[in-house]
Amino acid sequence: IVRPLGRVMTFVEHVGEGDLTGTLGEGGHNEIGRLKRTLNAMVAGLADLARTNRTATSDLNAAAAEIRASAQEQAASVEEQFAAVQETAATVDEITHSGAQITKRAGEVIATAQAT
């Protein structure tokens, strides 16, 4: 009884350290054999869960990278739009200034015409 339990304890210690690759040899039809089969099934389930978790993490990382890339593209687009708005504002200022100069010159022409 002690030797098979020692092997079970060693196996459980390895599983506790994260090693989900091992299995216990098949036991007999007694309680220790049943314990081995149950532990093997449990470790197989944990290994499947770990694989599923790694896959989900990988998918999540890929989605996060796509979101980050999209956000960077949107930020670049916003910067381009801001630059275009600044250019438009500068153009409006120039037009306003030109309009003021034209108004001033028109006033001068009118004053000259009245004087003439």
CORZI-V391597 format. One record per backbone hydrogen bond with DSSP energy under -0.5 kcal/mol. CO is the residue of the C=O (numbers start at 0). NH is the residue of the N-H. E is the energy in kcal/mol with one decimal. If there is no record, write none. Layout:
[[CO;NH;E] [CO;NH;E]]
This chain:
[[0;4;-1.8] [1;5;-2.4] [2;6;-2.2] [3;7;-2.2] [4;8;-2.7] [5;9;-2.3] [6;10;-2.4] [7;11;-2.7] [8;12;-2.3] [9;13;-2.1] [10;14;-2.3] [11;15;-2.5] [12;16;-1.3] [13;18;-2.5] [14;17;-1.7] [17;19;-1.0] [29;33;-2.2] [30;34;-2.5] [31;35;-2.4] [32;36;-2.3] [33;37;-2.4] [34;38;-2.6] [35;39;-2.7] [36;40;-2.2] [37;41;-2.4] [38;42;-2.8] [39;43;-2.3] [40;44;-2.3] [41;45;-2.4] [42;46;-2.6] [43;47;-2.2] [44;48;-2.4] [45;49;-2.6] [46;50;-2.4] [47;51;-2.6] [48;52;-2.5] [49;53;-2.5] [50;54;-2.4] [51;55;-2.6] [52;56;-2.5] [53;57;-2.4] [54;58;-2.5] [55;59;-2.5] [56;60;-2.6] [57;61;-2.2] [58;62;-2.4] [59;63;-2.5] [60;64;-2.2] [61;65;-2.1] [62;66;-2.4] [63;67;-2.6] [64;68;-2.4] [65;69;-2.5] [66;70;-2.6] [67;71;-2.2] [68;72;-2.2] [69;73;-2.5] [70;74;-2.4] [71;75;-2.3] [72;76;-2.3] [73;77;-2.6] [74;78;-2.3] [75;79;-2.2] [76;80;-2.5] [77;81;-2.7] [78;82;-2.3] [79;83;-2.3] [80;84;-2.5] [81;85;-2.4] [82;86;-2.3] [83;87;-2.5] [84;88;-2.7] [85;89;-2.4] [86;90;-2.4] [87;91;-2.5] [88;92;-2.3] [89;93;-2.3] [90;94;-2.7] [91;95;-2.8] [92;96;-2.8] [93;97;-3.0] [94;98;-2.8] [95;99;-2.2] [96;100;-2.3] [97;101;-2.9] [98;102;-2.6] [99;103;-2.3] [100;104;-2.9] [101;105;-2.8] [102;106;-2.3] [103;107;-2.2] [104;108;-2.9] [105;109;-2.7] [106;110;-2.6] [107;111;-2.8] [108;112;-2.9] [109;113;-2.6] [110;114;-2.3] [111;115;-2.3]]
